[in-house]
Amino acid sequence: VTPRKGVHLLRQALERILPEFPDLHLVIAGNGQRAGNEYESRELELLGNLLGPRLELLGVLPHALLFPRIAAATVLAAPSLHESFGNQTAEAILLATPVVGTDSTALGELMRRVG
């Protein structure tokens, strides 16, 4: 988790919508827990404080375990600030899971063009 992944934006959005969706559950999959990454440590701590047991950190999963999780999700959040078009976005689209992303990436451009 690095600043370019936009986890701070996701956390800020969650802070705003939690009163309306108090049962919201956040699952984060992928690389994580890199020693010495202050940003990651801070953001995961803040998310943990915000969500408590409704935060689930999966780490890296094989596709056989990851794809069912994406397919079962209500939405996939892609808050990246500098990614052109992440694999997770393509996977979610192929699995018919709605995607929410930032406007500053290729995903934002795609959403503007095709909805």
Secondary structure by P-SEA (a helix, b strand, c coil): cccccaaaaaaaaaaacccccccbbbbbbccccccccaaaaaaaaaaaaaccccccccccccaaaaaaaaaaccccccccccccccaaaaaaaaacbbbbbbcccaaaaaaaacc
